[in-house]
Amino acid sequence: MKILITGSNGMLGHDLIEVLKDNHELVLTTSKTLDITDKNKTIDIIKENNPDVVINSAAYTDVDGCETNQDLAYAVNGEGVKNLALACKEVDCPLVHISTDYVFDGTARDPIAEDGEIGPISIYGKSKLKGEEAIQEILDKYFIVRTAWLYGINGKNFPKTMLELAKNHSEITVVYDEVGTPTYTPDLAQAISKLIETDYYGIYHITNSGSCCWCEFAKYIFEIAGYDVNVVPVTASEFSRPAPRPSYSVLKNKKWLDNGFEPLRDYKEAISEYVELIK
């Protein structure tokens, strides 16, 4: 297949390339070569390349930054996604869009299925929801992939930050009242590569298996890395940040499993592999 990837220089984009490059023809774009907020240019580039599928891994993902840069958040995560959907409609190709657990409000206490009640509490979540809604209004052929707590080799992420801090700190404060599922981008990229071989369109929740709070995750990272760090649990309100986060956003990968796909491996297995790679 001919696959056009937006945000190809990002954390997920990097792993999508690794997973897809041997079996597919890839058209790689970045914000410099394809500004998805420019409707006409986006449509022109998609028509010019005429891909079999577009994977959108471009996004404004600075959750706190979205609170102060609201126009940019809605432009990239909302209008930009709408532009891609319009472009995909022009060439009749499916759009794979990466969305987020932050479209939920955090009040659930059990893993949330794809049809769970939506209610974003941050500008990031609200802007991402706008993108989802635009796709559903414009396209019949789409995969909206909600995922969570991403980390990978290429780019900033929580495990990398923890390991860096551990070099100079014997004690680190980490939030304990936010629960989700850390997800390793190579595993997500593999899942997407399987999904695009099908026509099982719709909304998917795809994460590694299991769940934890940030505090538990940090402790496990230090344990497998062999670092002696005292992790001090704090509440999200004590650890003041501009954007509110859902306190519980564990995603139930129901549609993924219902369509016969294997569950992704446990987050502990994935983070162990990652720590070995970057330590």
C-alpha positions as a Markdown table, in Angstrom:
| # | Residue | x | y | z |
|---|---|---|---|---|
| 1 | Met | 0.0 | 0.0 | 0.0 |
| 2 | Lys | 0.9 | 3.6 | -0.4 |
| 3 | Ile | 0.7 | 5.2 | 3.0 |
| 4 | Leu | 1.0 | 8.9 | 3.7 |
| 5 | Ile | 2.1 | 9.7 | 7.3 |
| 6 | Thr | 1.7 | 13.1 | 8.9 |
| 7 | Gly | 3.9 | 14.0 | 11.8 |
| 8 | Ser | 6.4 | 11.4 | 10.6 |
| 9 | Asn | 9.2 | 12.9 | 12.7 |
| 10 | Gly | 7.3 | 12.5 | 16.0 |
| 11 | Met | 7.5 | 9.7 | 18.6 |
| 12 | Leu | 4.8 | 7.5 | 17.0 |
| 13 | Gly | 5.7 | 8.6 | 13.5 |
| 14 | His | 9.2 | 7.3 | 14.1 |
| 15 | Asp | 7.9 | 3.8 | 15.0 |
| 16 | Leu | 5.3 | 3.7 | 12.3 |
| 17 | Ile | 8.1 | 4.1 | 9.7 |
| 18 | Glu | 10.0 | 1.3 | 11.3 |
| 19 | Val | 7.0 | -1.0 | 11.3 |
| 20 | Leu | 5.7 | -0.2 | 7.8 |
| 21 | Lys | 8.7 | 0.6 | 5.7 |
| 22 | Asp | 9.5 | -2.9 | 4.5 |
| 23 | Asn | 6.1 | -3.8 | 3.2 |
| 24 | His | 4.6 | -0.5 | 2.0 |
| 25 | Glu | 5.5 | 2.7 | 0.0 |
| 26 | Leu | 5.7 | 5.5 | 2.5 |
| 27 | Val | 5.1 | 9.2 | 1.9 |
| 28 | Leu | 6.5 | 11.0 | 4.9 |
| 29 | Thr | 5.4 | 14.5 | 5.9 |
| 30 | Thr | 6.2 | 16.8 | 8.8 |
| 31 | Ser | 4.7 | 20.2 | 9.8 |
| 32 | Lys | 7.2 | 21.8 | 7.5 |
| 33 | Thr | 6.2 | 19.9 | 4.4 |
| 34 | Leu | 2.5 | 19.5 | 5.2 |
| 35 | Asp | 0.8 | 22.1 | 7.4 |
| 36 | Ile | -2.5 | 20.4 | 8.1 |
| 37 | Thr | -4.0 | 23.7 | 9.2 |
| 38 | Asp | -3.8 | 24.9 | 5.6 |
| 39 | Lys | -6.9 | 23.4 | 4.0 |
| 40 | Asn | -6.0 | 24.0 | 0.3 |
| 41 | Lys | -2.5 | 22.8 | 0.6 |
| 42 | Thr | -3.5 | 19.7 | 2.6 |
| 43 | Ile | -6.0 | 18.7 | -0.1 |
| 44 | Asp | -3.5 | 19.4 | -2.9 |
| 45 | Ile | -0.8 | 17.3 | -1.3 |
| 46 | Ile | -3.1 | 14.3 | -0.6 |
| 47 | Lys | -4.5 | 14.5 | -4.2 |
| 48 | Glu | -1.1 | 14.8 | -5.6 |
| 49 | Asn | 0.2 | 11.7 | -3.8 |
| 50 | Asn | -3.1 | 9.7 | -4.0 |
| 51 | Pro | -2.4 | 7.4 | -1.1 |
| 52 | Asp | -4.2 | 4.2 | -0.2 |
| 53 | Val | -4.4 | 5.3 | 3.4 |
| 54 | Val | -3.4 | 8.4 | 5.5 |
| 55 | Ile | -2.1 | 8.0 | 9.0 |
| 56 | Asn | -2.4 | 11.2 | 11.0 |
| 57 | Ser | 0.1 | 11.2 | 13.9 |
| 58 | Ala | 0.5 | 15.0 | 13.7 |
| 59 | Ala | -1.0 | 16.8 | 16.8 |
| 60 | Tyr | -0.4 | 19.6 | 19.3 |
| 61 | Thr | 0.2 | 17.3 | 22.3 |
| 62 | Asp | 1.5 | 19.8 | 24.9 |
| 63 | Val | -1.5 | 19.3 | 27.3 |
| 64 | Asp | -0.6 | 22.3 | 29.5 |
| 65 | Gly | 0.4 | 24.4 | 26.5 |
| 66 | Cys | -3.0 | 23.9 | 25.0 |
| 67 | Glu | -4.6 | 25.8 | 27.9 |
| 68 | Thr | -2.6 | 29.0 | 27.0 |
| 69 | Asn | -2.5 | 28.4 | 23.2 |
| 70 | Gln | -6.1 | 27.5 | 22.7 |
| 71 | Asp | -6.3 | 28.8 | 19.1 |
| 72 | Leu | -3.3 | 26.7 | 18.1 |
| 73 | Ala | -4.8 | 23.6 | 19.8 |
| 74 | Tyr | -8.1 | 23.9 | 18.0 |
| 75 | Ala | -6.3 | 24.7 | 14.7 |
| 76 | Val | -4.1 | 21.6 | 14.7 |
| 77 | Asn | -6.2 | 19.1 | 16.7 |
| 78 | Gly | -9.6 | 20.2 | 15.3 |
| 79 | Glu | -9.4 | 22.1 | 12.0 |
| 80 | Gly | -6.3 | 20.3 | 10.8 |
| 81 | Val | -7.9 | 16.9 | 11.3 |
| 82 | Lys | -11.0 | 18.2 | 9.5 |
| 83 | Asn | -8.8 | 19.2 | 6.5 |
| 84 | Leu | -7.3 | 15.8 | 6.4 |
| 85 | Ala | -10.7 | 14.2 | 6.4 |
| 86 | Leu | -11.8 | 16.4 | 3.5 |
| 87 | Ala | -8.7 | 15.5 | 1.6 |
| 88 | Cys | -9.2 | 11.8 | 2.2 |
| 89 | Lys | -12.8 | 12.1 | 1.0 |
| 90 | Glu | -11.4 | 13.7 | -2.3 |
| 91 | Val | -9.3 | 10.6 | -3.0 |
| 92 | Asp | -11.6 | 8.1 | -1.3 |
| 93 | Cys | -9.0 | 6.7 | 1.1 |
| 94 | Pro | -9.3 | 5.8 | 4.8 |
| 95 | Leu | -7.9 | 8.1 | 7.5 |
| 96 | Val | -6.2 | 6.7 | 10.6 |
| 97 | His | -6.3 | 9.3 | 13.3 |
| 98 | Ile | -4.6 | 9.1 | 16.7 |
| 99 | Ser | -6.8 | 10.4 | 19.5 |
| 100 | Thr | -6.6 | 10.3 | 23.3 |
| 101 | Asp | -8.0 | 9.0 | 26.6 |
| 102 | Tyr | -8.3 | 12.8 | 27.5 |
| 103 | Val | -11.7 | 12.9 | 25.7 |
| 104 | Phe | -13.1 | 11.3 | 28.9 |
| 105 | Asp | -13.7 | 13.2 | 32.1 |
| 106 | Gly | -12.0 | 10.7 | 34.5 |
| 107 | Thr | -15.1 | 9.9 | 36.6 |
| 108 | Ala | -15.3 | 6.3 | 35.4 |
| 109 | Arg | -14.0 | 3.6 | 37.7 |
| 110 | Asp | -13.9 | 0.7 | 35.3 |
| 111 | Pro | -12.1 | 0.5 | 31.9 |
| 112 | Ile | -13.8 | 2.6 | 29.4 |
| 113 | Ala | -15.1 | 1.1 | 26.1 |
| 114 | Glu | -15.3 | 3.0 | 22.8 |
| 115 | Asp | -18.9 | 4.0 | 23.4 |
| 116 | Gly | -18.2 | 5.4 | 26.9 |
| 117 | Glu | -19.6 | 8.8 | 27.8 |
| 118 | Ile | -17.4 | 11.5 | 26.3 |
| 119 | Gly | -16.6 | 14.6 | 28.4 |
| 120 | Pro | -13.1 | 16.2 | 28.0 |
| 121 | Ile | -12.1 | 18.5 | 30.8 |
| 122 | Ser | -9.0 | 20.1 | 29.2 |
| 123 | Ile | -8.5 | 22.2 | 26.1 |
| 124 | Tyr | -6.3 | 19.4 | 24.7 |
| 125 | Gly | -9.1 | 16.9 | 25.2 |
| 126 | Lys | -11.7 | 19.2 | 23.8 |
| 127 | Ser | -9.6 | 20.0 | 20.7 |
| 128 | Lys | -8.9 | 16.3 | 20.1 |
| 129 | Leu | -12.7 | 15.6 | 20.3 |
| 130 | Lys | -13.3 | 18.3 | 17.7 |
| 131 | Gly | -11.0 | 16.3 | 15.4 |
| 132 | Glu | -12.8 | 13.1 | 16.1 |
| 133 | Glu | -16.2 | 14.7 | 15.4 |
| 134 | Ala | -15.0 | 16.2 | 12.1 |
| 135 | Ile | -13.9 | 12.8 | 10.8 |
| 136 | Gln | -17.2 | 11.1 | 11.7 |
| 137 | Glu | -19.1 | 13.8 | 10.0 |
| 138 | Ile | -17.1 | 13.7 | 6.8 |
| 139 | Leu | -15.8 | 10.1 | 6.3 |
| 140 | Asp | -17.3 | 6.6 | 6.3 |
| 141 | Lys | -13.9 | 5.0 | 6.1 |
| 142 | Tyr | -11.8 | 5.9 | 9.2 |
| 143 | Phe | -10.0 | 4.4 | 12.1 |
| 144 | Ile | -10.0 | 6.7 | 15.1 |
| 145 | Val | -7.5 | 5.2 | 17.5 |
| 146 | Arg | -7.7 | 6.4 | 21.1 |
| 147 | Thr | -4.6 | 5.6 | 23.1 |
| 148 | Ala | -2.9 | 6.8 | 26.3 |
| 149 | Trp | 0.3 | 7.7 | 28.1 |
| 150 | Leu | 2.5 | 7.2 | 25.1 |
| 151 | Tyr | 6.3 | 6.8 | 25.3 |
| 152 | Gly | 8.9 | 5.7 | 22.8 |
| 153 | Ile | 12.5 | 6.1 | 21.7 |
| 154 | Asn | 12.0 | 9.3 | 19.7 |
| 155 | Gly | 10.8 | 12.2 | 21.8 |
| 156 | Lys | 10.0 | 13.4 | 25.3 |
| 157 | Asn | 8.0 | 11.2 | 27.6 |
| 158 | Phe | 7.4 | 10.3 | 31.2 |
| 159 | Pro | 9.8 | 7.3 | 31.5 |
| 160 | Lys | 12.7 | 9.2 | 29.9 |
| 161 | Thr | 12.1 | 12.2 | 32.2 |
| 162 | Met | 12.0 | 9.9 | 35.3 |
| 163 | Leu | 15.3 | 8.3 | 34.3 |
| 164 | Glu | 16.9 | 11.6 | 33.7 |
| 165 | Leu | 15.7 | 13.0 | 37.0 |
| 166 | Ala | 17.0 | 9.9 | 38.8 |
| 167 | Lys | 20.6 | 10.7 | 37.8 |
| 168 | Asn | 20.6 | 13.8 | 40.1 |
| 169 | His | 17.7 | 13.2 | 42.6 |
| 170 | Ser | 17.3 | 10.6 | 45.3 |
| 171 | Glu | 13.7 | 11.7 | 45.9 |
| 172 | Ile | 11.0 | 12.5 | 43.3 |
| 173 | Thr | 7.4 | 13.5 | 43.8 |
| 174 | Val | 4.9 | 11.8 | 41.4 |
| 175 | Val | 1.1 | 12.0 | 41.2 |
| 176 | Tyr | -0.8 | 9.0 | 42.5 |
| 177 | Asp | -4.4 | 9.9 | 41.8 |
| 178 | Glu | -4.4 | 9.6 | 38.0 |
| 179 | Val | -4.8 | 6.1 | 36.7 |
| 180 | Gly | -4.2 | 5.0 | 33.1 |
| 181 | Thr | -2.3 | 2.6 | 30.8 |
| 182 | Pro | 1.3 | 3.4 | 29.7 |
| 183 | Thr | 1.5 | 2.5 | 26.0 |
| 184 | Tyr | 4.7 | 1.8 | 24.1 |
| 185 | Thr | 4.7 | 3.4 | 20.6 |
| 186 | Pro | 6.3 | 0.4 | 18.8 |
| 187 | Asp | 3.5 | -1.7 | 20.1 |
| 188 | Leu | 0.9 | 0.8 | 19.0 |
| 189 | Ala | 2.5 | 1.1 | 15.6 |
| 190 | Gln | 2.3 | -2.7 | 15.2 |
| 191 | Ala | -1.4 | -2.6 | 16.0 |
| 192 | Ile | -2.0 | 0.1 | 13.5 |
| 193 | Ser | -0.2 | -1.9 | 10.8 |
| 194 | Lys | -2.6 | -4.7 | 11.4 |
| 195 | Leu | -5.7 | -2.5 | 11.5 |
| 196 | Ile | -5.0 | -0.9 | 8.1 |
| 197 | Glu | -5.0 | -4.3 | 6.4 |
| 198 | Thr | -8.7 | -4.5 | 7.2 |
| 199 | Asp | -11.9 | -2.6 | 6.5 |
| 200 | Tyr | -13.1 | -2.8 | 10.2 |
| 201 | Tyr | -13.7 | 0.9 | 10.4 |
| 202 | Gly | -14.7 | 2.9 | 13.5 |
| 203 | Ile | -13.4 | 4.0 | 16.8 |
| 204 | Tyr | -10.8 | 1.9 | 18.6 |
| 205 | His | -9.2 | 2.0 | 22.0 |
| 206 | Ile | -5.7 | 0.6 | 21.7 |
| 207 | Thr | -3.2 | 0.5 | 24.6 |
| 208 | Asn | -0.9 | -1.9 | 26.3 |
| 209 | Ser | -2.6 | -4.2 | 28.8 |
| 210 | Gly | -2.9 | -3.5 | 32.5 |
| 211 | Ser | -3.1 | -0.2 | 34.3 |
| 212 | Cys | -1.4 | 1.8 | 37.0 |
| 213 | Cys | -1.1 | 5.3 | 38.5 |
| 214 | Trp | 1.9 | 7.6 | 37.6 |
| 215 | Cys | 3.4 | 6.9 | 41.0 |
| 216 | Glu | 3.3 | 3.1 | 40.5 |
| 217 | Phe | 4.7 | 3.5 | 37.0 |
| 218 | Ala | 7.7 | 5.6 | 38.2 |
| 219 | Lys | 8.5 | 3.1 | 41.0 |
| 220 | Tyr | 8.4 | 0.2 | 38.5 |
| 221 | Ile | 10.7 | 2.2 | 36.1 |
| 222 | Phe | 13.3 | 2.7 | 38.8 |
| 223 | Glu | 13.0 | -0.9 | 40.0 |
| 224 | Ile | 13.8 | -2.3 | 36.6 |
| 225 | Ala | 16.5 | 0.3 | 35.9 |
| 226 | Gly | 18.1 | -0.5 | 39.3 |
| 227 | Tyr | 17.9 | 3.0 | 40.6 |
| 228 | Asp | 17.5 | 3.7 | 44.3 |
| 229 | Val | 15.0 | 6.6 | 44.2 |
| 230 | Asn | 12.4 | 7.4 | 46.9 |
| 231 | Val | 9.1 | 8.1 | 45.0 |
| 232 | Val | 6.9 | 10.5 | 47.1 |
| 233 | Pro | 3.2 | 10.2 | 46.2 |
| 234 | Val | 1.3 | 13.5 | 45.7 |
| 235 | Thr | -2.2 | 14.4 | 44.5 |
| 236 | Ala | -2.8 | 16.0 | 41.2 |
| 237 | Ser | -4.0 | 19.1 | 43.0 |
| 238 | Glu | -0.7 | 19.3 | 45.0 |
| 239 | Phe | 1.3 | 18.9 | 41.8 |
| 240 | Ser | -0.2 | 22.0 | 40.3 |
| 241 | Arg | -0.4 | 22.1 | 36.4 |
| 242 | Pro | -2.4 | 24.4 | 34.1 |
| 243 | Ala | -4.5 | 21.7 | 32.5 |
| 244 | Pro | -6.7 | 19.3 | 34.5 |
| 245 | Arg | -6.2 | 15.6 | 33.7 |
| 246 | Pro | -8.7 | 12.7 | 34.0 |
| 247 | Ser | -8.2 | 10.9 | 37.3 |
| 248 | Tyr | -9.1 | 7.6 | 35.7 |
| 249 | Ser | -8.8 | 6.9 | 32.0 |
| 250 | Val | -8.0 | 3.2 | 31.5 |
| 251 | Leu | -9.3 | 2.3 | 28.1 |
| 252 | Lys | -11.0 | -1.0 | 27.4 |
| 253 | Asn | -9.8 | -2.3 | 24.1 |
| 254 | Lys | -13.2 | -3.9 | 23.3 |
| 255 | Lys | -13.5 | -3.3 | 19.6 |
| 256 | Trp | -9.9 | -4.4 | 19.0 |
| 257 | Leu | -10.6 | -7.7 | 20.7 |
| 258 | Asp | -14.1 | -8.1 | 19.3 |
| 259 | Asn | -12.5 | -8.0 | 15.8 |
| 260 | Gly | -10.2 | -10.9 | 16.6 |
| 261 | Phe | -7.0 | -9.0 | 17.3 |
| 262 | Glu | -4.7 | -10.2 | 20.1 |
| 263 | Pro | -4.4 | -7.9 | 23.2 |
| 264 | Leu | -1.2 | -5.8 | 23.3 |
| 265 | Arg | 1.3 | -7.1 | 25.9 |
| 266 | Asp | 1.3 | -5.9 | 29.5 |
| 267 | Tyr | 2.7 | -2.4 | 30.1 |
| 268 | Lys | 5.3 | -3.9 | 32.5 |
| 269 | Glu | 6.8 | -6.1 | 29.8 |
| 270 | Ala | 6.8 | -3.2 | 27.3 |
| 271 | Ile | 8.5 | -0.7 | 29.7 |
| 272 | Ser | 11.1 | -3.3 | 30.7 |
| 273 | Glu | 12.1 | -3.5 | 27.0 |
| 274 | Tyr | 12.2 | 0.2 | 26.7 |
| 275 | Val | 14.3 | 0.8 | 29.8 |
| 276 | Glu | 16.9 | -1.8 | 28.6 |
| 277 | Leu | 17.1 | 0.1 | 25.3 |
| 278 | Ile | 17.7 | 3.6 | 26.7 |
| 279 | Lys | 19.4 | 3.0 | 30.0 |
